[in-house]
Amino acid sequence: MDEEKGLTQIYCGPGKGKTSVAIGQAIRAIGHGKRAIVIQFLKGRATSKLDYLSALEPDVRLFRFEKKDNYYEDLTPEEKLEENLNIRNGLNFARKVLATEECDMLILDEILGALEFGIVSDEDILGVIGAKSQETELIMTGNIVTDALKNVADRVVSLEIVK
């Protein structure tokens, strides 16, 4: 496999560790002198699990567009409508990052969850994939992957709990 070609990868499944695997890929990339951007979806602003990434700036930059502190599932219907706009803004930002080739690797953490909740569509995500250059690596995470995304991805890895 050509290392220069930026792969489109999906880490999915019910198991834990999808975000950790994606972040591991970002750390590997910066070890090769590359820059990564992580955009987190559906985690809420109170999530501080990835705050350690600030030590890796400017090589790895983390963005969250959601304004509420709680996880998406815990929001009221009105708050969800507001957050849906913020999530779509995050996806538009991803498209812009890819179009301007601002990084070598873009991680859309839990974007598949936004798809599962109906906040974004397959077409929205396919549009983001279409905006990436051949050299940029794109990693997406979430529980469920659609056939449309499976078909365009170079690699789909399912993490499952065995025991």
C-alpha positions in Angstrom: 0.0 0.0 0.0 1.3 3.4 -0.9 2.2 5.3 2.3 2.0 8.7 0.4 -1.7 8.1 -0.4 -4.0 9.4 2.3 -6.3 6.7 3.3 -10.0 7.1 4.3 -10.3 4.9 7.4 -13.3 4.1 9.5 -13.1 2.7 13.1 -16.5 1.4 14.1 -18.4 -1.1 16.2 -19.9 -1.4 19.7 -16.5 -1.8 21.4 -14.4 0.8 23.3 -11.2 2.2 21.9 -12.2 3.7 18.5 -11.1 7.2 19.6 -8.0 5.8 21.2 -7.0 4.0 17.9 -7.7 7.2 15.9 -5.6 9.3 18.3 -2.8 6.7 18.1 -2.8 7.2 14.4 -2.4 10.9 14.9 0.5 10.4 17.2 2.1 8.1 14.6 1.6 10.8 12.0 3.3 13.5 14.0 6.2 11.1 14.5 6.6 11.3 10.7 6.5 15.2 10.8 2.8 15.5 9.9 0.0 17.5 11.4 -3.4 16.3 12.5 -6.7 17.9 13.4 -9.3 16.2 15.5 -12.9 17.3 15.4 -15.0 15.7 18.1 -18.8 15.2 17.7 -21.5 14.3 20.3 -19.1 14.2 23.3 -20.3 17.5 25.0 -17.9 20.2 26.2 -17.5 18.5 29.6 -15.6 15.7 28.0 -12.0 16.2 29.0 -10.6 12.8 28.0 -8.7 14.3 25.1 -7.4 17.4 26.8 -4.0 15.8 27.0 -3.8 16.5 23.2 -3.1 20.2 24.1 0.5 19.0 24.9 0.9 18.0 21.3 -0.2 21.4 19.8 0.4 22.7 17.2 1.0 19.3 15.7 -2.4 18.0 16.8 -5.3 20.4 17.3 -8.6 19.5 18.8 -11.9 21.2 18.0 -15.4 20.8 19.4 -18.2 22.8 18.0 -20.9 21.8 20.5 -21.7 24.3 23.2 -23.5 22.2 25.8 -21.6 20.5 28.6 -23.7 17.3 28.5 -23.6 14.4 26.1 -26.0 14.8 23.2 -28.3 12.0 24.4 -28.9 13.9 27.6 -30.1 17.1 26.0 -33.6 18.4 25.7 -35.2 18.5 22.2 -34.6 22.3 22.0 -31.0 21.9 23.0 -30.6 19.1 20.5 -31.8 21.4 17.7 -29.3 24.0 18.7 -26.5 21.4 18.9 -27.5 20.0 15.5 -26.5 23.4 14.0 -23.2 23.3 15.8 -22.5 19.8 14.7 -23.2 20.7 11.1 -20.8 23.7 11.5 -18.2 21.2 12.6 -18.7 19.2 9.5 -18.5 22.4 7.3 -15.3 23.2 9.1 -14.0 19.7 8.3 -14.7 20.3 4.6 -12.9 23.7 4.7 -9.9 22.1 6.5 -9.7 19.5 3.7 -10.2 22.0 0.9 -7.4 24.2 2.2 -5.1 21.2 3.0 -4.6 22.6 6.5 -3.5 19.2 7.9 -2.1 15.8 6.8 -4.6 13.9 8.9 -8.2 14.7 9.8 -10.0 12.7 12.5 -13.8 13.1 12.7 -14.4 11.5 16.1 -18.0 10.1 16.5 -19.1 11.6 13.1 -20.8 8.2 12.5 -22.9 8.9 15.7 -24.0 12.2 14.2 -25.1 10.2 11.1 -26.8 7.6 13.3 -28.8 10.4 15.1 -29.8 11.8 11.7 -28.0 15.1 12.3 -25.9 14.6 9.1 -26.5 12.4 6.1 -24.4 10.0 4.1 -24.3 12.7 1.4 -22.9 15.2 3.9 -20.1 12.9 4.9 -19.4 11.8 1.3 -19.1 15.5 0.4 -16.4 15.8 3.1 -14.6 12.7 1.7 -14.8 14.2 -1.7 -13.1 17.4 -0.5 -9.9 15.6 0.6 -6.8 15.5 -1.4 -5.1 12.2 -2.3 -2.4 12.9 0.3 -4.7 13.7 3.3 -5.6 10.9 5.6 -9.2 10.9 6.9 -10.3 8.9 9.9 -13.9 8.6 11.1 -15.2 6.9 14.2 -18.6 5.8 15.5 -20.6 2.7 16.3 -22.4 2.0 13.0 -21.1 2.5 9.5 -23.4 2.7 6.4 -22.9 0.7 3.2 -22.4 4.0 1.3 -19.4 4.9 3.6 -18.1 1.4 3.6 -17.9 1.4 -0.2 -15.8 4.6 -0.4 -13.5 3.9 2.6 -10.1 2.3 2.0 -10.2 0.5 5.3 -13.0 -0.3 7.7 -12.1 -1.7 11.1 -14.7 -3.0 13.5 -13.9 -3.1 17.2 -15.9 -5.5 19.2 -16.1 -6.7 22.8 -15.1 -10.3 22.9 -15.3 -10.7 26.6 
